[in-house]
């Protein structure tokens, strides 16, 4: 049995609005600790992770772990029927094929309930490791949304560069270029208006603006956004949700054309994958060397067999030169210098040549 009661019903509406355009169908996982979702977009470029902890609900009951597959567009339609001040209750039976949404007005004079069919969705839950990032930027979420919107009128991609001077957002398009620099600013009246930059190393990465604008739809959930950047990891755009959880977006950086030729493998979104990639590269190099040595050995053996076959054929044909084939070591008169397998022939006093066997 699952039963969740959320006093801030508008919070759930905002969550759905922030992810429904990015993900069509997804599994909501419920456990004793909270209500979560993890899904990738249809192109498998971006990943969204949602967590609403059980402590943030007025009432939270989950008898056993349950996974509910839902169409996010349909779920958003049902939640639109709730008023911004309504109390939202979610109910589902173990093994059931429907989920119930109940909306209660603050004065309790209106109660509505809606049922939605659940879906069977095959999805793989990815383990996302905690990583140390080269640069972390905290800035007002509204400012970040405006920057992404403004730059999308100029170009399709944004270059985010973090230096000692601040964080710079740049784009280039057919009509021109645009650069927006935000400097660190902590001396503000409201903490949510501050821009804080933590930098270990300078970072400059390129991302698709259409994804950044999709992420910015979570702006109503939080006053601040945290952008974590590292040259070998996807960017993480995180919005805290009223101290009860978070919504995180992961996006792999785009590779510039001049770098693509030198880029051996696509970017991975975990340090474990990077370690695996390094080990595979070394293994492939070792296998390549073995194949090269094996190829040389086979070629040399074929050359030796060819020489022996010619010598035998020449003897059987009754050639003028005296050739004796004994245990695959033919003797013949020297016409030129012959080298087999890098070994110089031994010349006897009578001018005969002995071809060395290949071990």
Secondary structure in CASP SS format (residue, H / E / C, confidence):
PFRMAT SS
TARGET T0000
AUTHOR 0000-0000-0000
METHOD secondary structure of the structure
MODEL  1
X C 1.00
X E 1.00
X E 1.00
X E 1.00
X E 1.00
X E 1.00
X C 1.00
X C 1.00
X H 1.00
X H 1.00
X H 1.00
X H 1.00
X H 1.00
X H 1.00
X H 1.00
X H 1.00
X H 1.00
X H 1.00
X H 1.00
X C 1.00
X C 1.00
X C 1.00
X C 1.00
X C 1.00
X E 1.00
X E 1.00
X E 1.00
X E 1.00
X E 1.00
X E 1.00
X C 1.00
X C 1.00
X C 1.00
X E 1.00
X E 1.00
X E 1.00
X E 1.00
X E 1.00
X E 1.00
X E 1.00
X C 1.00
X C 1.00
X C 1.00
X C 1.00
X C 1.00
X E 1.00
X E 1.00
X E 1.00
X E 1.00
X E 1.00
X E 1.00
X E 1.00
X E 1.00
X H 1.00
X H 1.00
X H 1.00
X C 1.00
X C 1.00
X E 1.00
X E 1.00
X E 1.00
X E 1.00
X C 1.00
X C 1.00
X C 1.00
X E 1.00
X E 1.00
X E 1.00
X E 1.00
X E 1.00
X E 1.00
X H 1.00
X H 1.00
X H 1.00
X H 1.00
X H 1.00
X H 1.00
X H 1.00
X H 1.00
X H 1.00
X C 1.00
X C 1.00
X C 1.00
X C 1.00
X C 1.00
X C 1.00
X E 1.00
X E 1.00
X E 1.00
X E 1.00
X E 1.00
X E 1.00
X C 1.00
X C 1.00
X C 1.00
X C 1.00
X C 1.00
X E 1.00
X E 1.00
X E 1.00
X E 1.00
X E 1.00
X E 1.00
X E 1.00
X C 1.00
X C 1.00
X C 1.00
X C 1.00
X C 1.00
X C 1.00
X E 1.00
X E 1.00
X E 1.00
X E 1.00
X E 1.00
X E 1.00
X E 1.00
X C 1.00
X E 1.00
X C 1.00
X C 1.00
X C 1.00
X C 1.00
X C 1.00
X C 1.00
X C 1.00
X C 1.00
X C 1.00
X C 1.00
X C 1.00
X C 1.00
X C 1.00
X C 1.00
X C 1.00
X E 1.00
X E 1.00
X E 1.00
X E 1.00
X E 1.00
X E 1.00
X H 1.00
X H 1.00
X H 1.00
X H 1.00
X H 1.00
X H 1.00
X H 1.00
X H 1.00
X H 1.00
X H 1.00
X H 1.00
X C 1.00
X C 1.00
X C 1.00
X C 1.00
X C 1.00
X E 1.00
X E 1.00
X E 1.00
X E 1.00
X E 1.00
X E 1.00
X E 1.00
X C 1.00
X C 1.00
X E 1.00
X E 1.00
X E 1.00
X E 1.00
X E 1.00
X E 1.00
X E 1.00
X C 1.00
X C 1.00
X C 1.00
X C 1.00
X E 1.00
X E 1.00
X E 1.00
X E 1.00
X E 1.00
X E 1.00
X C 1.00
X C 1.00
X E 1.00
X C 1.00
X C 1.00
X C 1.00
X C 1.00
X C 1.00
X H 1.00
X H 1.00
X H 1.00
X C 1.00
X E 1.00
X E 1.00
X E 1.00
X E 1.00
X E 1.00
X C 1.00
X C 1.00
X C 1.00
X E 1.00
X E 1.00
X E 1.00
X E 1.00
X E 1.00
X E 1.00
X H 1.00
X H 1.00
X H 1.00
X H 1.00
X H 1.00
X H 1.00
X H 1.00
X H 1.00
X H 1.00
X H 1.00
X H 1.00
X H 1.00
X H 1.00
X C 1.00
X C 1.00
X E 1.00
X E 1.00
X E 1.00
X E 1.00
X E 1.00
X E 1.00
X E 1.00
X C 1.00
X C 1.00
X E 1.00
X E 1.00
X E 1.00
X E 1.00
X E 1.00
X E 1.00
X E 1.00
X E 1.00
X E 1.00
X C 1.00
X C 1.00
X C 1.00
X E 1.00
X E 1.00
X E 1.00
X E 1.00
X E 1.00
X E 1.00
X E 1.00
X C 1.00
X C 1.00
X E 1.00
X C 1.00
X C 1.00
X H 1.00
X H 1.00
X H 1.00
X H 1.00
X C 1.00
X C 1.00
X C 1.00
X C 1.00
X C 1.00
X C 1.00
X C 1.00
X C 1.00
X C 1.00
X C 1.00
X H 1.00
X H 1.00
X H 1.00
X H 1.00
X H 1.00
X H 1.00
X H 1.00
X H 1.00
X H 1.00
X H 1.00
X H 1.00
X H 1.00
X H 1.00
X H 1.00
X H 1.00
X H 1.00
X H 1.00
X H 1.00
X H 1.00
X H 1.00
X H 1.00
X H 1.00
X H 1.00
X H 1.00
X H 1.00
X H 1.00
X H 1.00
X H 1.00
X H 1.00
X H 1.00
X H 1.00
X H 1.00
X H 1.00
X H 1.00
X H 1.00
X H 1.00
X H 1.00
X H 1.00
X H 1.00
X H 1.00
X H 1.00
X H 1.00
X H 1.00
X H 1.00
X H 1.00
X H 1.00
X C 1.00
X C 1.00
X C 1.00
X C 1.00
X C 1.00
X C 1.00
X C 1.00
X E 1.00
X C 1.00
X C 1.00
X C 1.00
X C 1.00
X C 1.00
X C 1.00
X E 1.00
X E 1.00
X E 1.00
X C 1.00
X C 1.00
X C 1.00
X C 1.00
X C 1.00
X E 1.00
X E 1.00
X C 1.00
X C 1.00
X E 1.00
X E 1.00
X C 1.00
X E 1.00
X E 1.00
X C 1.00
X C 1.00
X C 1.00
X C 1.00
X E 1.00
X E 1.00
X E 1.00
X C 1.00
X C 1.00
X C 1.00
X C 1.00
X C 1.00
END
